[in-house]
Structure formats: C-alpha cells, structure tokens
C-alpha cells in the first residue's frame, strides 16, 4: 500500500470517529431532554425516581399549569402556577407562567406596592405630617417617622445620636476624673481609705506632690540659666 493510500485510510477513520462522537453527543442530549435516567433534573422538569437505584426520569412540567425553577434538583413535583386575577384593575400581568417560572404579576403604577398577591396604595408621609425615611417600592410600603433626622431600626423610628468633638472631650475629661476618684477612694491593706500624698510648705499649707515637682523643675531651670 502506498503512502497516499495509508493517509487516505487514516483520514477516513478520523472522519468516522468524528461522526461517531457527534452521534453519541446528540444521543445524550436527546436523552437528557426526553427524561431518561438521571441523578438530577434541571429547571422546567420534575424528578420521577425508579424502583431501584438512585436515578430517575426528568419529566417536563406543564406550561400554564405548573413550573419548576430549581436547577440540578430531585424535586418529585412541579409547583402550581399562580392564577392572575384579571378583574383586579390594580394588577397587571408581567409574564405568563411557563415550565421554568411562576406567573409574574405587578402593579400598574408606582403609587402601589405588592403585598400578599395584591396591590396596596403607598402611604403618603407628608399627608400624615411625617417624614419619609424609606420610599414606597415594588414590594414594600413607604416608612414614615415623626421628624427629620430619624432612622428606621428594627421596624421602629430612632433618633440619630450625633456627638460633637466638645462632647467627646468632655466625656474623656469626666472619665479621667472618675478614674482619679476611684484611685483616691481605694482602700489600704489595713482596710481604711488611702490618704493622698501631700507635702506641707513653710506657711503650713498643703501642696500636692505633683506641684512640688513642678516648682522644683522651674527652680532647676532658673539655676541653670
């Protein structure tokens, strides 16, 4: 066999191999969508287990009746579609129920918000003499507080505590005085109060120890100069 014949033969085998791979891939894809045996199912289908083993068939949900929006699941039932009430003039149909998602319903304008499957009128805080803290949204009503500067916390209105630098300094000063008082009020080993260290001057007055140190320091500086 010549070199050209061998090359042609190898090309023919390669083409057959590619065709076989394509056929296998197409068969697998068809099996996945036909609901043949699988361990998990995709959206738009429900899992029907077999009597033996952990595999089952993926059976499609019925569009317009039920749906399944989970992926890679083993749910054995599809969820029923929500029925749209076309007699409720506040509601509008956003999208029909499909195999993959439920009926999508909204409100006709921004003056309403969706709750419990119905559209409710948004609260106007100004008409109530209150301040709007959170605006009315797609799925929530406006939140009102009695006055400016309040915030919503745990469903209640609370005032925001604003501390100035002066307040902080005063708090630190009070904290220092408190610590000093605690030190002075501490007790000795004998159980009695500890007296502050003092030094009497020539006139009989009492000068605290820190002041003595300051005076001595100033005298030393004057002597050096």
Backbone torsions as a table, in degrees:
resi	resn	phi	psi	omega
1	UNK	NA	132.1	-178.1
2	UNK	-73.9	168.3	179.1
3	UNK	-63.5	-36.8	179.8
4	UNK	-65.0	-38.5	179.8
5	UNK	-65.5	-39.9	178.6
6	UNK	-65.5	-40.5	179.4
7	UNK	-65.1	-42.4	178.5
8	UNK	-63.1	-39.7	179.7
9	UNK	-64.3	-42.9	179.5
10	UNK	-65.0	-38.2	177.0
11	UNK	-63.1	-40.6	-179.8
12	UNK	-63.9	-43.4	177.0
13	UNK	-61.7	-39.5	-179.1
14	UNK	-65.1	-41.3	177.9
15	UNK	-63.6	-42.6	178.4
16	UNK	-63.1	-38.4	178.4
17	UNK	-62.7	-43.9	178.7
18	UNK	-63.6	-42.4	178.8
19	UNK	-62.6	-40.4	179.0
20	UNK	-64.4	-39.9	179.2
21	UNK	-64.4	-41.4	179.2
22	UNK	-63.8	-41.2	-179.9
23	UNK	-65.5	-39.3	179.6
24	UNK	-66.1	-44.0	179.0
25	UNK	-61.6	-43.5	179.3
26	UNK	-64.0	-37.8	179.3
27	UNK	-65.4	-41.0	178.3
28	UNK	-64.3	-43.2	179.7
29	UNK	-63.3	-41.0	179.3
30	UNK	-64.8	-38.5	179.4
31	UNK	-64.6	-39.6	-179.3
32	UNK	-62.7	-43.1	-177.8
33	UNK	-81.8	-18.8	179.4
34	UNK	-85.8	-1.2	177.5
35	UNK	78.9	27.9	176.3
36	UNK	-75.0	-175.2	-169.9
37	UNK	-65.8	125.0	177.8
38	UNK	-147.5	160.1	177.7
39	UNK	-83.1	-31.0	-179.7
40	UNK	-136.3	156.8	179.8
41	UNK	-118.2	162.0	179.4
42	UNK	-99.4	-177.8	178.8
43	UNK	-64.8	151.1	-178.9
44	UNK	84.2	1.7	-179.7
45	UNK	-136.0	165.1	173.2
46	UNK	-121.3	154.7	-176.3
47	UNK	-94.1	123.5	177.8
48	UNK	-112.4	102.9	-176.3
49	UNK	-69.3	153.1	175.4
50	UNK	-90.5	168.0	-178.0
51	UNK	-68.7	-30.4	179.6
52	UNK	-126.0	150.4	178.0
53	UNK	80.9	177.6	-177.7
54	UNK	-105.6	12.2	179.7
55	UNK	-102.0	163.4	179.2
56	UNK	-158.2	-178.7	-179.9
57	UNK	-98.3	145.5	176.9
58	UNK	-99.9	103.5	-175.9
59	UNK	-98.3	129.3	-177.7
60	UNK	-64.4	144.8	171.6
61	UNK	-72.8	168.7	-178.7
62	UNK	-99.7	114.8	-178.6
63	UNK	-60.1	135.0	-179.6
64	UNK	88.0	-12.0	-179.8
65	UNK	-119.3	-45.1	179.4
66	UNK	-149.3	167.5	-174.4
67	UNK	-151.1	167.8	172.0
68	UNK	-147.8	114.0	-177.0
69	UNK	-100.2	3.6	177.5
70	UNK	-84.0	150.2	176.2
71	UNK	-116.8	152.4	178.2
72	UNK	52.4	54.2	-172.7
73	UNK	-123.0	174.8	175.3
74	UNK	-131.3	34.2	178.2
75	UNK	-70.8	130.2	-175.3
76	UNK	-90.8	2.6	-179.7
77	UNK	-145.5	150.9	173.7
78	UNK	-90.1	153.3	179.9
79	UNK	-84.2	140.8	179.3
80	UNK	-70.9	145.6	179.9
81	UNK	-74.5	144.2	173.8
82	UNK	-74.8	131.9	-178.4
83	UNK	-84.6	130.9	-180.0
84	UNK	-84.5	129.1	179.3
85	UNK	-91.8	98.2	-177.9
86	UNK	-75.7	-6.0	176.8
87	UNK	-84.7	-16.0	178.6
88	UNK	-85.3	107.4	-174.3
89	UNK	-70.0	-15.9	178.9
90	UNK	-77.9	-22.0	-176.4
91	UNK	-90.1	151.6	171.8
92	UNK	-135.0	143.9	-179.7
93	UNK	-85.0	116.4	179.9
94	UNK	-85.7	-43.6	179.7
95	UNK	-156.8	142.9	178.1
96	UNK	-69.2	159.0	175.2
97	UNK	-73.0	130.9	177.5
98	UNK	-118.9	-177.9	176.1
99	UNK	-64.4	-21.6	-170.5
100	UNK	-105.0	-17.2	178.9
101	UNK	-153.8	160.2	-178.1
102	UNK	-76.2	171.5	174.3
103	UNK	-60.9	133.4	-179.5
104	UNK	-105.5	118.9	-174.5
105	UNK	-120.9	141.8	178.2
106	UNK	-136.3	-175.9	177.7
107	UNK	-104.2	154.8	-174.4
108	UNK	-68.4	-32.7	-179.7
109	UNK	-147.1	176.3	-174.9
110	UNK	-77.2	0.2	178.0
111	UNK	-82.1	-0.1	-179.7
112	UNK	-127.5	156.8	173.1
113	UNK	-131.4	151.0	-175.5
114	UNK	-88.2	129.1	175.4
115	UNK	-154.9	129.8	179.2
116	UNK	55.2	39.0	174.6
117	UNK	76.5	10.7	-179.8
118	UNK	-138.4	160.1	179.5
119	UNK	-95.4	130.1	-179.9
120	UNK	-117.1	146.9	-178.7
121	UNK	-69.4	133.0	178.8
122	UNK	-67.4	141.8	177.4
123	UNK	-75.4	132.7	176.0
124	UNK	-95.8	103.2	-176.1
125	UNK	-62.0	-36.1	-177.8
126	UNK	-62.5	-37.9	178.9
127	UNK	-65.7	-25.0	178.9
128	UNK	-89.7	0.2	-177.4
129	UNK	72.5	28.5	-177.5
130	UNK	-122.8	176.8	-178.1
131	UNK	-109.2	134.9	179.5
132	UNK	-80.6	118.0	179.3
133	UNK	-93.4	-39.9	175.8
134	UNK	-128.9	132.9	-178.1
135	UNK	-74.5	161.6	175.5
136	UNK	-70.5	130.7	-177.7
137	UNK	-121.1	-168.5	-176.6
138	UNK	-61.7	-40.9	-175.6
139	UNK	-125.2	20.1	178.3
140	UNK	-149.8	149.5	178.9
141	UNK	-82.5	165.8	175.4
142	UNK	-67.0	149.5	178.0
143	UNK	-113.8	125.5	-174.4
144	UNK	-113.4	146.0	175.6
145	UNK	-127.7	157.6	-174.6
146	UNK	-64.6	-31.4	-174.9
147	UNK	-150.1	169.9	-179.9
148	UNK	-65.5	154.1	175.9
149	UNK	83.6	3.3	178.9
150	UNK	-97.1	154.4	179.9
151	UNK	-126.8	163.6	176.3
152	UNK	-93.3	124.8	178.1
153	UNK	-141.9	118.9	-178.7
154	UNK	56.4	38.3	177.0
155	UNK	77.0	8.9	-179.4
156	UNK	-125.8	158.7	176.2
157	UNK	-87.6	130.4	178.3
158	UNK	-133.3	144.8	177.4
159	UNK	-80.2	143.6	179.1
160	UNK	-84.0	124.7	179.1
161	UNK	-85.1	115.2	-179.9
162	UNK	-108.2	117.7	-179.2
163	UNK	-104.1	123.6	177.7
164	UNK	-81.9	169.6	178.5
165	UNK	-63.8	-35.2	178.6
166	UNK	-63.2	-42.1	177.9
167	UNK	-62.3	-40.1	-179.8
168	UNK	-64.6	-42.6	179.7
169	UNK	-65.1	-39.7	178.4
170	UNK	-63.9	-39.0	178.5
171	UNK	-65.2	-39.7	178.2
172	UNK	-66.8	-39.5	178.9
173	UNK	-63.4	-43.7	177.7
174	UNK	-63.0	-37.7	178.6
175	UNK	-64.8	-39.1	178.4
176	UNK	-66.2	-41.7	178.8
177	UNK	-64.0	-37.4	179.5
178	UNK	-64.6	-41.3	179.9
179	UNK	-65.3	-39.9	179.0
180	UNK	-63.9	-42.1	178.5
181	UNK	-62.1	-38.1	179.1
182	UNK	-66.0	-37.2	178.8
183	UNK	-66.5	-42.5	-178.6
184	UNK	-68.5	-28.1	-177.6
185	UNK	-90.7	3.8	178.4
186	UNK	-71.3	159.9	-175.0
187	UNK	-105.1	154.1	177.5
188	UNK	-82.9	178.1	178.9
189	UNK	-64.0	-26.4	-179.0
190	UNK	-82.2	-4.0	177.2
191	UNK	99.1	-10.6	-179.5
192	UNK	-93.2	169.7	179.5
193	UNK	-69.4	146.6	179.3
194	UNK	-87.0	123.5	-179.5
195	UNK	-79.2	145.1	177.3
196	UNK	-68.0	147.7	179.9
197	UNK	-74.4	120.8	-179.4
198	UNK	-130.5	158.9	178.9
199	UNK	-130.3	120.5	-179.4
200	UNK	-74.5	142.0	175.9
201	UNK	-95.2	-175.9	-174.6
202	UNK	-66.9	-27.1	-179.0
203	UNK	-85.3	1.7	179.9
204	UNK	89.4	-3.5	178.3
205	UNK	-76.2	163.9	-178.1
206	UNK	-104.5	124.5	177.5
207	UNK	-113.8	129.6	-178.8
208	UNK	-68.8	156.9	-176.5
209	UNK	-60.3	-42.8	178.4
210	UNK	-59.4	-36.2	-179.9
211	UNK	-69.0	-35.1	176.6
212	UNK	-61.6	-41.9	-180.0
213	UNK	-64.1	-38.3	178.9
214	UNK	-65.9	-43.6	180.0
215	UNK	-63.2	-43.7	179.0
216	UNK	-62.6	-40.1	179.4
217	UNK	-63.3	-44.9	179.6
218	UNK	-64.2	-39.0	179.2
219	UNK	-64.9	-39.2	178.8
220	UNK	-64.7	-39.6	178.7
221	UNK	-65.6	-42.0	179.3
222	UNK	-64.2	-38.8	179.3
223	UNK	-64.7	-40.6	-179.2
224	UNK	-68.5	-35.4	-179.8
225	UNK	-71.4	NA	NA
